[in-house]
Amino acid sequence: MSHCPSCGREIGSHVTCPYCGANLKRRLTLTLFGILAIVLAIGGLALLYVASINSTIPTLRIGQIQAAMNYAYVRIEGIVKRSPSFNPDSETLSFWIDDDSGRMLVSAFRAEARALVAAERVPSIGDRVAVEGTLRVRDDIPSLSISDAGSLELTRAIDAAEAHEIDAIGPVQVLHSATVRGQVRAVREPYGGLRLITVRDATGEIDVVIDADIGAFGPPAPAVQMGDSIEVTGVVTLFDDTPQLTLTRGDRLTVLNQPFEIAELRPILDVGDEAIGDWVRVQGTIARVTPFASGVKFTLSDTRNHEITLLLWRDVFDALSDAADWQIGAQVTAQGPVSAFRGELEIVPELPLDVALLARAVAENPSPTLKLTPIGALTARDINRTVFISGTIQSVDRFTSGARFRVEDDTGSIMLVLFDNVLEQVEDNTRLEEGAGVSALGRVDEFNGALEIIPPNGASVRVALGPERASVAPTAQSSTPPPPSPTLAPARSATPSPSPTLVAAELGATPISAIDASRVGQVVAVRGQVIAAASFSAGFRFTLNDGSGSIALVLFDGIYREVSNRSTLNLGAQVAVEATIVEFNGAFELQPATGRAVTIEQPGSSTIVKTRAVNTLTASDIGSLAAVVGDVLRVEGFSAGVSVFVNDGTGELRVVIFNNVLNYVPDAPSLQAGAKVRVTGRVDLFNDALELVPALGYDVVINP
């Protein structure tokens, strides 16, 4: 039996209900409706899935993002303009992108951050990226969270790098990649986490910036040292409008096996006025040696007697391991910038590696054929001749820069002058005393109307026991007879001091007001108080005042290092000094030959300068001294030093510490963010902002 599904009555075998008229053959069951509904739902979901995976995520300009878009899933395209950062503790990776309409912070967390780091797909400065993620807008400041590491598309800037000469790199190349080759001129770490490598090619030099985090995103950068030839590919960035090359991957810095020439080898004849400012390399024979207080000048001559001056500053010359062999007749090569001084061209090497000795002037096996000259036969006609003498030391007279030995043979006597740099090279120099026999090869000179012999190096002096004449063979010059010249020795006084142990006060100080042009070249003793201090690229300048006048005391870096208790050579210090009077740019200066000639009788300190609040400094303070105490906010390096940003609670001030000053800052590695400092310096103005420039390293006190 069956019933009508509409009215529920029994209908038997009827196909049409006799009660309600329902057509029983065409009626669909509820089960069939359910099946159809499920099929349609599944089909709809399938269509939605296909549509979702094939739809395009909207690409937004950063400047178009609004608060209503919070939590929207979007796509952003732009260029990375800051180096990325990674916090391994929280596993957070972040970087900033810029699309010219604005900039935005992009972050990846945990699994996504680990995946990007492991795959070495972390964007670096200059890279172009397209990234999808969830927008977060807080206080109208947008940020993006990456939800899938695969949604980041990366185009490395360095993949399109082209080779450039350094002088062709300028501000227009910022955020573009470049490859340079050159020689490492300096490696320094202004503060923890930043390494700067100065690279030079034949056209110029540039700093390569290496961040400490570079090893977290890929292979670390190899260690390099001064003099290495390297190839580096990086992205051009700016520091205070100066181009620099930022390394984005450690494996893009390569140490080359072949040396890289940074200066063209030129004949001396071809180096003219048009070469001023250019780097050149020359070879020649030392024809003359002219020492002065802050270095040595060598006159180089070629085979056709063309000459040029080679100037080695004291720090460069003192660093040469073979300095004793830089004598007349030696063959050398040197490179450096060409400059002009008083109408003469000079080549001024910057580093010891810029010069090299090609052939010594003194033979390894001395020739026995050099004739022994009787001392009594020497006359004024022999001045500037190189002669060989032998005799017995009759007396020893020491002075500030060396010692004078009166040597006598059967025919007469003569002064043998050994300056400190030569005396230190003499074998068994402690036996140079009265009664000892000595033989010497040197140049004849005249001093205060008397003849004297000045050997060029310690190898030209031999000491024998007892009063007998020295029988050792002299140290001969090379077969090429060198032209007459002065020897390698410091400038000395017309009246040398009787003993190096006497300080200036015991010798009788010269009033500063009595120093005039007639005393240029003389060594005088001066006492005075430090009333000002300043630094320059090669050292430090202190202004001394003795009540009668003021004069500059110039200490080149090598001399300054030798000063005992130099930390107290500061404002208010009472100083006694023996120094040569030098005229420079129309003003007189004192230039001591050694730091030991400077005696600090009463210590000074920059603490006498009044401490100021940063917000009280104004343009009217420019040029005056001030001291500030505060916390270091950050430290930024630049090619000539570091900028330290200090906040004392009233404001922020930039402190500029140049490299030659930074070298003497006590505990300089602790100069980092978070440290407390006291800085004394001169107020200056740069880019319309006030800054403080300390003159001495000891003007910077860390964690006082």
C-alpha positions in Angstrom: 0.0 0.0 0.0 1.1 3.5 -0.6 0.1 6.9 0.6 0.0 10.3 -1.1 3.1 12.3 0.0 1.0 15.5 -0.2 -2.2 14.7 1.7 -1.1 11.4 3.5 -4.2 9.4 2.4 -4.0 5.9 1.1 -4.1 6.0 -2.7 -3.4 2.4 -3.7 -2.0 2.1 -7.2 -3.2 5.5 -8.5 -0.6 7.7 -10.2 -2.7 10.7 -9.4 -4.1 11.2 -5.9 -7.9 11.0 -6.0 -8.1 13.3 -3.0 -5.7 16.1 -3.7 -4.8 15.6 -7.3 -1.0 15.3 -6.7 1.0 13.8 -9.6 2.9 11.0 -7.8 5.3 10.1 -10.8 7.0 13.6 -11.0 7.3 14.3 -7.3 10.9 14.6 -6.0 11.9 13.2 -2.7 13.6 15.2 0.1 16.6 12.9 -0.1 17.2 13.9 -3.7 17.0 17.6 -2.8 19.7 17.0 -0.1 22.0 15.3 -2.5 21.6 18.1 -5.1 22.3 20.7 -2.4 25.6 19.0 -1.4 26.8 18.7 -5.0 26.1 22.4 -5.6 27.9 23.4 -2.4 31.0 21.3 -3.3 31.0 22.7 -6.8 30.8 26.3 -5.4 33.7 25.8 -3.1 35.7 24.3 -5.9 35.0 27.4 -8.0 35.9 29.7 -5.1 39.2 27.9 -4.6 40.1 28.1 -8.3 39.2 31.8 -8.3 41.3 32.4 -5.2 44.4 30.8 -6.4 44.2 32.5 -9.8 43.2 36.0 -8.6 45.8 38.8 -8.4 46.6 40.3 -5.0 46.2 44.0 -5.3 49.4 46.0 -5.4 49.3 49.1 -3.3 51.5 52.2 -3.2 52.6 52.9 0.3 51.4 56.4 0.1 47.8 55.1 -0.6 47.5 53.0 2.5 44.8 54.2 4.9 43.6 53.1 8.4 40.6 51.3 6.9 42.9 48.9 5.2 44.1 47.4 8.5 44.5 43.6 8.2 44.2 43.7 4.5 46.3 41.2 2.5 48.2 43.2 -0.1 51.3 43.3 -2.3 54.0 46.0 -1.9 56.8 46.7 -4.3 59.8 48.8 -3.6 63.6 49.2 -3.0 65.3 48.4 0.3 66.9 51.6 1.6 68.3 50.3 4.9 70.3 47.3 5.9 68.1 44.5 7.3 68.2 43.6 11.0 67.7 40.2 12.6 67.1 39.4 16.3 68.0 35.8 16.9 66.4 35.7 20.3 62.9 36.7 19.1 63.5 35.4 15.6 62.4 38.6 14.0 63.6 39.8 10.7 62.8 43.3 9.5 63.8 45.7 6.7 62.5 49.0 5.2 61.3 49.4 1.7 60.5 52.6 -0.3 58.4 53.0 -3.4 58.9 56.8 -3.8 55.4 57.4 -2.3 56.5 56.4 1.2 58.5 53.9 3.2 57.3 51.0 5.3 58.7 48.4 7.7 58.4 44.8 6.6 58.8 42.1 9.2 58.9 38.3 9.2 58.6 36.2 12.4 59.7 32.8 13.6 59.3 30.2 10.8 59.1 32.7 8.0 62.2 34.5 9.3 64.1 31.3 9.7 63.2 30.2 6.2 64.4 33.5 4.6 67.7 33.4 6.6 68.3 29.8 5.8 67.7 30.3 2.1 69.9 33.4 2.1 67.0 35.4 0.7 67.1 38.3 3.2 66.8 41.6 1.2 69.8 43.9 1.5 70.1 47.6 0.9 69.6 48.5 -2.8 67.7 45.3 -3.6 64.3 45.4 -5.3 61.5 43.4 -3.6 57.9 42.5 -4.1 56.3 41.1 -1.0 52.8 40.0 0.0 51.5 40.1 3.6 49.0 41.4 6.1 48.8 45.2 6.6 48.9 46.6 10.1 48.1 50.3 10.4 48.7 51.9 13.8 48.5 55.7 14.3 48.5 56.0 10.5 51.9 54.3 10.3 51.7 51.2 8.1 53.7 48.0 8.4 53.6 44.6 6.7 53.9 41.1 8.2 55.0 38.3 5.9 52.9 35.2 6.4 54.7 33.1 3.8 58.4 33.2 3.0 57.6 32.2 -0.6 55.6 35.4 -1.1 58.8 37.5 -1.2 60.2 38.1 -4.7 63.8 39.4 -4.5 66.0 41.0 -7.2 69.6 41.5 -5.9 71.1 44.9 -6.8 74.6 43.4 -6.9 73.6 40.9 -9.6 73.6 43.8 -12.1 76.9 45.3 -10.9 79.3 46.7 -13.4 83.0 47.6 -12.9 83.7 51.2 -12.0 86.7 53.3 -11.4 86.4 54.9 -8.0 86.3 58.5 -9.1 83.3 57.6 -11.3 81.2 56.8 -8.3 79.1 59.7 -7.1 75.8 60.6 -5.6 73.9 59.7 -8.8 74.9 56.1 -8.2 73.2 55.9 -4.8 71.4 52.6 -4.2 73.0 51.2 -7.4 75.6 48.5 -7.4 79.2 48.8 -8.4 82.3 46.7 -8.5 85.7 48.2 -7.7 89.2 46.9 -7.6 92.0 48.5 -5.5 94.5 48.3 -2.7 93.5 48.3 1.0 94.8 51.6 2.5 93.3 51.3 5.9 91.2 49.0 8.0 89.4 50.4 11.1 86.5 49.8 13.4 85.1 53.1 14.6 82.8 51.2 17.0 81.7 47.7 17.6 79.7 46.3 14.8 81.1 48.5 12.0 84.2 47.8 9.9 85.5 50.4 7.4 88.0 49.4 4.7 89.5 52.3 2.7 90.2 51.1 -0.9 92.2 53.1 -3.5 92.7 52.6 -7.2 94.5 54.8 -9.7 91.7 57.4 -9.7 90.7 57.8 -6.1 89.7 56.1 -2.9 86.4 55.0 -1.2 85.3 53.5 2.0 83.8 50.0 2.0 81.3 49.6 4.8 80.8 46.1 6.4 78.1 45.7 9.0 78.7 43.1 11.7 75.3 41.4 10.9 76.4 40.5 7.4 77.5 37.0 8.5 74.0 36.3 9.9 72.5 36.5 6.4 75.1 34.7 4.4 78.9 34.0 4.2 81.0 36.3 6.3 83.4 38.8 4.7 87.0 37.7 4.7 89.6 39.4 6.8 91.8 41.9 5.0 94.8 43.9 6.0 96.5 47.0 4.8 98.2 46.5 1.4 95.9 43.7 0.2 94.6 43.9 -3.3 90.8 43.3 -3.3 87.8 43.2 -5.5 84.5 44.2 -3.9 80.9 44.5 -5.2 78.5 46.4 -3.2 75.8 49.1 -3.2 76.6 52.8 -3.3 75.4 54.7 -0.2 76.2 58.2 1.2 77.6 59.3 4.5 77.5 63.1 4.9 77.3 63.5 1.1 80.4 61.3 0.6 79.9 58.1 -1.5 80.8 54.8 0.1 80.3 51.2 -0.9 78.2 49.1 1.4 78.9 45.4 1.2 75.7 43.3 1.2 77.2 39.8 0.9 80.4 38.7 2.4 81.4 36.5 -0.6 81.4 39.6 -2.8 84.7 40.8 -1.2 87.6 38.8 -2.7 91.3 39.1 -1.9 93.2 39.1 -5.2 96.4 37.0 -5.7 98.0 39.6 -7.9 99.0 43.1 -6.6 96.9 46.0 -7.8 98.8 49.0 -9.0 97.3 52.2 -7.7 99.7 54.6 -9.5 101.2 54.7 -12.9 105.0 54.3 -13.2 106.3 57.5 -14.8 109.8 58.7 -15.7 110.8 61.5 -13.3 111.1 63.8 -16.4 107.4 63.3 -17.1 106.2 64.4 -13.7 105.3 68.1 -14.2 102.9 70.7 -12.8 100.0 69.1 -14.6 100.5 66.1 -12.3 99.8 68.0 -9.1 97.1 66.2 -7.2 97.6 63.0 -9.2 99.1 59.8 -7.9 102.3 58.7 -9.6 105.0 56.1 -9.1 108.6 56.8 -9.7 112.0 55.0 -9.4 115.3 56.6 -8.9 118.5 56.9 -6.9 118.8 58.9 -3.7 121.0 61.9 -4.6 120.4 64.0 -1.5 119.0 63.5 2.0 117.5 66.5 3.9 116.1 65.7 7.3 113.8 68.2 9.1 111.9 68.1 12.3 108.8 66.3 11.0 110.3 64.0 8.4 112.9 63.5 5.7 113.2 64.8 2.2 115.0 62.6 -0.4 116.0 63.9 -3.7 115.6 61.2 -6.3 117.6 61.3 -9.5 117.2 59.2 -12.7 120.0 58.1 -15.1 119.7 61.5 -16.9 120.0 63.5 -13.7 116.3 64.5 -13.7 115.3 65.0 -10.1 112.2 65.1 -7.9 111.7 65.4 -4.1 110.3 62.4 -2.1 108.9 63.6 1.2 108.5 61.0 3.9 106.7 62.2 7.1 108.2 61.0 10.3 105.6 58.4 11.0 106.1 56.9 7.5 109.9 56.9 7.7 110.0 55.5 11.3 107.8 52.6 10.2 110.3 51.4 7.5 112.1 48.3 8.6 115.0 49.2 6.3 115.2 52.9 7.2 118.9 52.6 7.9 119.5 51.7 4.2 117.8 54.8 2.8 121.0 56.6 2.1 122.8 58.3 -0.8 123.1 56.0 -3.7 120.3 53.6 -2.7 117.8 52.9 -5.5 114.1 53.2 -4.4 110.6 53.3 -5.8 107.8 55.4 -4.3 104.2 56.3 -5.0 102.0 59.0 -3.8 100.2 62.2 -4.7 102.1 65.0 -6.3 102.2 68.3 -4.5 104.1 71.6 -4.9 105.9 73.3 -2.0 107.8 76.6 -2.6 107.9 75.9 -6.3 109.3 72.4 -6.1 107.3 69.2 -6.9 107.1 66.6 -4.2 105.8 63.1 -4.1 104.3 62.4 -0.6 103.6 58.7 0.2 100.8 58.1 2.7 101.9 54.8 4.1 105.1 52.8 4.5 103.9 50.3 1.9 104.0 53.1 -0.7 107.8 53.0 -0.8 110.3 50.2 -1.3 114.1 49.9 -1.4 115.2 48.3 -4.7 119.0 48.3 -4.1 121.1 49.3 -1.1 123.8 51.9 -1.4 126.2 50.0 0.9 127.7 46.9 -0.5 127.2 43.6 1.4 130.9 42.8 1.0 132.8 46.1 1.7 135.5 47.0 -0.8 139.0 47.2 0.8 140.1 49.6 -1.9 138.6 52.8 -0.3 141.6 54.9 0.7 142.0 55.9 4.4 142.2 59.7 4.6 144.5 61.2 7.2 142.4 63.5 9.5 145.0 66.3 9.3 144.7 66.3 5.5 141.1 67.4 5.5 140.4 71.0 4.6 137.4 73.2 3.7 137.8 71.9 0.1 136.7 68.5 1.2 133.3 69.7 2.5 130.5 67.5 1.0 133.0 64.8 0.1 132.6 61.2 1.5 135.8 60.1 3.2 137.0 57.3 5.4 138.8 58.0 8.7 140.1 56.0 11.6 141.3 57.1 15.0 140.9 57.1 18.8 138.0 58.8 20.6 139.5 61.6 22.8 136.2 63.0 24.2 132.4 62.5 24.0 130.0 65.5 24.0 126.4 64.5 24.0 123.5 66.8 22.9 119.8 66.5 22.6 119.7 64.8 19.2 122.8 62.7 19.4 126.5 62.8 20.3 129.8 64.3 19.1 133.0 62.3 19.4 136.4 64.0 19.0 138.5 61.4 17.0 142.3 61.8 16.7 144.9 60.1 14.6 148.6 60.8 14.1 147.9 63.8 11.9 145.1 65.7 13.7 141.6 65.5 15.1 138.0 66.0 13.9 134.5 65.8 15.3 132.5 62.6 14.4 128.8 63.5 14.7 126.3 60.6 15.2 122.7 61.6 15.4 120.4 59.4 17.5 119.0 57.5 14.5 122.5 56.6 13.3 123.9 56.0 16.8 121.2 53.4 17.5 122.3 51.4 14.4 126.0 51.2 15.4 127.0 47.7 16.4 128.4 47.8 20.0 127.5 51.5 20.4 128.0 51.2 24.1 131.7 50.9 23.5 131.8 54.4 21.9 133.7 56.0 24.8 137.0 57.7 25.4 140.0 55.5 24.4 138.0 53.4 22.0 139.2 53.0 18.4 136.7 53.9 15.7 136.6 54.0 12.0 133.9 55.8 10.0 132.8 56.5 6.5 131.0 59.8 6.2 130.5 63.2 4.6 132.6 66.1 5.5 130.6 69.1 6.9 131.4 72.4 8.6 129.8 73.5 11.8 130.7 76.7 13.7 133.8 77.0 11.6 135.1 73.5 12.4 135.1 70.5 10.1 133.2 67.3 11.2 132.3 63.9 9.8 128.7 62.8 9.6 128.2 59.1 8.7 125.0 58.2 6.8 124.1 55.2 8.9 125.2 52.9 11.7 126.8 50.4 9.3 129.3 53.0 8.3 130.8 53.1 11.8 133.0 50.4 13.3 134.2 50.3 16.9 137.5 48.6 18.1 138.8 47.9 21.6 141.7 50.0 22.9 143.5 53.0 21.5 144.9 51.2 18.5 143.6 52.2 15.1 140.6 50.3 13.8 141.7 47.7 11.2 138.3 46.7 10.0 137.5 47.5 6.4 135.2 50.5 5.8 131.7 50.1 4.6 131.9 51.2 1.0 129.4 52.9 -1.2 128.1 51.4 -4.4 130.1 51.6 -7.5 128.1 54.6 -8.7 129.6 57.7 -7.1 126.8 59.5 -5.4 126.6 63.3 -5.5 127.5 65.2 -2.3 124.6 65.7 0.1 123.6 66.2 3.7 123.1 63.1 5.7 120.0 61.5 7.2 119.9 63.2 10.6 117.6 65.4 12.5 118.0 69.2 12.4 120.3 70.4 15.2 121.2 73.5 17.0 124.1 75.9 16.2 125.0 75.5 19.9 124.1 71.9 20.8 123.1 71.1 24.4 126.0 69.8 26.6 123.9 66.9 28.0 120.6 65.3 27.1 119.7 65.0 30.7 119.4 68.7 31.2 115.9 70.1 30.8 115.1 73.4 29.2 114.8 75.1 32.6 118.4 74.3 33.4 119.7 75.6 30.1 118.0 79.0 30.5 114.8 79.6 28.7 114.5 81.9 25.7 111.7 84.4 26.0 109.2 83.8 23.3 109.2 87.5 22.4 112.9 87.2 21.5 112.2 84.6 18.7 112.4 86.2 15.3 113.4 85.3 11.7 117.2 85.4 12.6 116.7 82.4 14.8 114.9 80.1 12.3 116.7 76.8 12.3 118.2 77.2 15.8 117.3 75.0 18.8 116.1 76.9 21.8 114.7 76.1 25.2 111.3 77.6 25.9 109.1 77.5 29.0 105.4 78.4 28.9 101.9 77.6 29.7 99.5 75.8 27.3 96.7 78.2 26.6 95.2 76.4 23.6 95.3 73.0 21.8 94.3 71.9 18.3 94.8 68.9 16.1 95.7 68.6 12.4 96.0 65.7 10.1 99.6 64.9 11.0 99.6 65.7 14.8 98.8 68.3 17.4 99.5 72.0 18.0 99.7 73.6 21.4 99.9 77.3 22.0 102.5 78.3 24.7 102.6 81.6 26.5 105.4 82.7 28.8 104.1 86.2 29.6 106.2 87.8 26.9 104.4 86.3 23.9 102.9 83.2 22.4 104.2 80.5 20.0 102.9 77.2 18.6 104.4 74.0 19.8 103.9 71.5 17.0 104.1 67.8 17.8 103.8 65.5 14.9 102.1 62.2 15.7 105.3 60.2 16.1 106.8 62.9 18.4 103.6 63.2 20.4 103.6 59.5 21.2 107.0 59.9 22.8 105.9 62.6 25.2 106.0 61.3 28.8 102.6 61.8 30.6 101.1 63.2 27.4 97.7 62.9 28.9 98.6 65.9 31.1 99.7 68.0 28.1 96.6 70.0 28.0 95.1 73.4 28.9 96.9 75.1 31.8 100.0 72.8 31.7 103.4 74.3 32.4 105.8 73.0 29.7 109.6 73.2 29.2 110.8 72.2 25.7 113.9 72.1 23.5 112.9 72.6 19.9 113.9 73.9 16.5 112.4 77.2 15.4 110.6 76.8 12.1 108.7 79.4 10.1 105.4 78.1 8.6 102.9 80.3 6.7 104.6 83.4 8.1 104.4 82.3 11.7 107.1 80.8 14.0 106.7 77.4 15.4 108.6 75.1 17.8 109.2 71.6 16.5 111.1 69.3 18.8 113.1 66.5 17.3 111.8 64.0 19.9 109.1 63.7 22.4 111.7 63.4 25.2 112.5 67.1 24.6 109.1 68.0 26.1 108.9 68.2 29.9 105.6 68.7 31.6 106.5 70.6 34.8 102.9 71.1 35.9 100.0 69.0 34.6 97.1 70.5 32.7 93.6 69.3 32.1 90.5 70.2 30.0 88.4 69.9 33.1 89.0 73.6 33.6 86.5 74.2 30.8 83.0 74.9 32.1 80.4 72.3 31.6 77.4 73.5 29.5 73.9 72.2 29.0 73.3 71.3 25.3 70.3 73.5 25.0 72.3 76.6 26.1 74.7 76.4 23.2 73.9 78.9 20.5 75.6 80.3 17.3 77.3 82.9 19.5 79.4 80.0 21.0 80.9 79.0 17.7 84.7 79.0 18.0 84.6 78.9 21.8 85.4 76.0 24.2 82.7 74.1 25.9 82.2 70.8 27.8 79.2 68.6 27.8 78.3 65.5 29.8 75.6 63.1 28.6 74.7 59.7 27.3 75.8 58.3 23.9 72.8 57.7 21.7 74.6 56.4 18.7 78.0 56.3 17.0 78.4 56.7 13.2 81.6 56.3 11.3 82.8 58.4 8.4 86.0 58.4 6.3 88.0 60.7 8.7 86.6 59.7 12.1 83.4 59.1 14.0 80.4 61.1 14.9 79.1 60.6 18.4 75.6 61.8 19.3 75.3 62.8 22.9 72.1 63.6 24.9 72.4 65.3 28.3 68.7 65.5 28.9 68.3 69.0 27.5 69.1 68.2 23.9 71.2 66.2 21.5 74.7 67.3 20.2 76.9 65.8 17.6 80.5 65.3 18.7 83.0 64.9 15.8 86.2 62.9 16.7 88.7 62.7 13.9 90.8 59.6 13.6 94.1 61.1 14.8 92.3 62.2 18.0 90.3 58.9 18.3 93.7 57.1 18.5 94.3 58.7 21.9 90.9 58.4 23.5 91.3 56.2 26.6 89.2 53.0 26.3 88.0 54.0 22.9 86.2 50.6 22.2 83.8 51.5 25.0 82.6 54.5 23.1 79.3 53.0 22.2 75.6 53.6 22.6 74.6 53.7 26.2 78.0 54.9 27.5 78.3 58.1 29.5 80.8 60.6 28.3 82.4 64.0 29.1 83.6 65.8 26.1 85.5 69.1 25.9 85.9 70.7 22.5 85.4 73.7 20.3 81.9 74.6 19.2 81.5 74.5 15.4 78.8 74.6 12.8 78.2 72.0 10.1 75.1 71.8 7.9 73.4 74.4 10.0 73.8 72.3 13.1 76.1 72.9 16.1 78.7 70.3 16.8 81.6 69.9 19.3 85.1 69.0 18.1 87.6 67.8 20.7 91.2 68.7 20.0 92.8 65.9 22.0 91.9 62.3 22.7 92.2 63.0 26.4 89.4 65.6 26.0 87.0 62.6 25.7 86.4 60.8 29.0 84.2 57.7 28.8 82.1 56.7 31.8 83.6 59.4 34.0 
